[in-house]
Protein backbone atom coordinates (compact mmCIF):
# COMPACT_ATOMS: atom_id res chain seq x y z
CA UNK A 1 0.00 0.00 0.00
CA UNK A 2 2.85 2.38 0.81
CA UNK A 3 4.39 1.73 -2.63
CA UNK A 4 1.15 2.64 -4.36
CA UNK A 5 0.84 5.81 -2.32
CA UNK A 6 4.45 6.74 -3.09
CA UNK A 7 3.91 6.21 -6.83
CA UNK A 8 0.77 8.35 -6.70
CA UNK A 9 2.54 11.15 -4.83
CA UNK A 10 5.43 11.13 -7.33
CA UNK A 11 3.31 10.96 -10.50
CA UNK A 12 0.39 13.21 -9.53
CA UNK A 13 2.25 16.53 -9.80
CA UNK A 14 3.36 15.66 -13.33
CA UNK A 15 -0.23 14.91 -14.31
CA UNK A 16 -1.57 18.05 -12.60
CA UNK A 17 0.70 20.33 -14.66
CA UNK A 18 0.25 18.52 -17.98
CA UNK A 19 -1.10 21.05 -20.46
CA UNK A 20 -0.89 22.10 -24.10
CA UNK A 21 1.59 24.86 -24.92
CA UNK A 22 1.35 26.66 -28.25
CA UNK A 23 4.58 27.85 -29.85
CA UNK A 24 4.38 30.25 -32.83
CA UNK A 25 7.32 30.60 -35.24
CA UNK A 26 6.12 34.18 -35.83
CA UNK A 27 3.57 35.87 -33.57
CA UNK A 28 2.93 38.95 -35.70
CA UNK A 29 2.98 39.93 -39.37
CA UNK A 30 2.78 43.42 -40.88
CA UNK A 31 1.79 43.64 -44.55
CA UNK A 32 2.91 47.24 -44.68
CA UNK A 33 1.22 49.60 -47.17
CA UNK A 34 -1.06 47.83 -49.62
CA UNK A 35 -3.48 49.00 -52.25
CA UNK A 36 -7.16 48.88 -51.35
CA UNK A 37 -8.84 45.72 -52.60
CA UNK A 38 -5.65 43.66 -52.61
CA UNK A 39 -5.97 40.04 -51.55
CA UNK A 40 -3.44 39.35 -48.82
CA UNK A 41 -2.52 36.05 -47.25
CA UNK A 42 -0.12 34.94 -44.54
CA UNK A 43 0.22 31.59 -42.77
CA UNK A 44 1.09 31.48 -39.09
CA UNK A 45 2.98 28.29 -38.33
CA UNK A 46 2.76 26.88 -34.83
CA UNK A 47 3.33 23.69 -32.89
CA UNK A 48 2.23 22.19 -29.62
CA UNK A 49 5.24 21.82 -27.33
CA UNK A 50 3.10 20.78 -24.38
CA UNK A 51 2.18 17.36 -23.11
CA UNK A 52 -1.57 17.40 -23.85
CA UNK A 53 -3.61 17.85 -27.04
CA UNK A 54 -3.90 21.44 -28.26
CA UNK A 55 -7.46 22.33 -29.28
CA UNK A 56 -8.05 25.61 -31.12
CA UNK A 57 -11.49 27.16 -30.75
CA UNK A 58 -13.17 30.53 -31.24
CA UNK A 59 -10.45 31.80 -33.57
CA UNK A 60 -10.79 35.48 -34.54
CA UNK A 61 -8.80 37.75 -36.80
CA UNK A 62 -8.08 41.42 -36.28
C-alpha positions in Angstrom: 0.0 0.0 0.0 2.8 2.4 0.8 4.4 1.7 -2.6 1.1 2.6 -4.4 0.8 5.8 -2.3 4.4 6.7 -3.1 3.9 6.2 -6.8 0.8 8.3 -6.7 2.5 11.2 -4.8 5.4 11.1 -7.3 3.3 11.0 -10.5 0.4 13.2 -9.5 2.3 16.5 -9.8 3.4 15.7 -13.3 -0.2 14.9 -14.3 -1.6 18.0 -12.6 0.7 20.3 -14.7 0.3 18.5 -18.0 -1.1 21.0 -20.5 -0.9 22.1 -24.1 1.6 24.9 -24.9 1.3 26.7 -28.3 4.6 27.9 -29.8 4.4 30.2 -32.8 7.3 30.6 -35.2 6.1 34.2 -35.8 3.6 35.9 -33.6 2.9 38.9 -35.7 3.0 39.9 -39.4 2.8 43.4 -40.9 1.8 43.6 -44.6 2.9 47.2 -44.7 1.2 49.6 -47.2 -1.1 47.8 -49.6 -3.5 49.0 -52.3 -7.2 48.9 -51.3 -8.8 45.7 -52.6 -5.6 43.7 -52.6 -6.0 40.0 -51.5 -3.4 39.4 -48.8 -2.5 36.0 -47.3 -0.1 34.9 -44.5 0.2 31.6 -42.8 1.1 31.5 -39.1 3.0 28.3 -38.3 2.8 26.9 -34.8 3.3 23.7 -32.9 2.2 22.2 -29.6 5.2 21.8 -27.3 3.1 20.8 -24.4 2.2 17.4 -23.1 -1.6 17.4 -23.8 -3.6 17.9 -27.0 -3.9 21.4 -28.3 -7.5 22.3 -29.3 -8.1 25.6 -31.1 -11.5 27.2 -30.8 -13.2 30.5 -31.2 -10.4 31.8 -33.6 -10.8 35.5 -34.5 -8.8 37.7 -36.8 -8.1 41.4 -36.3 
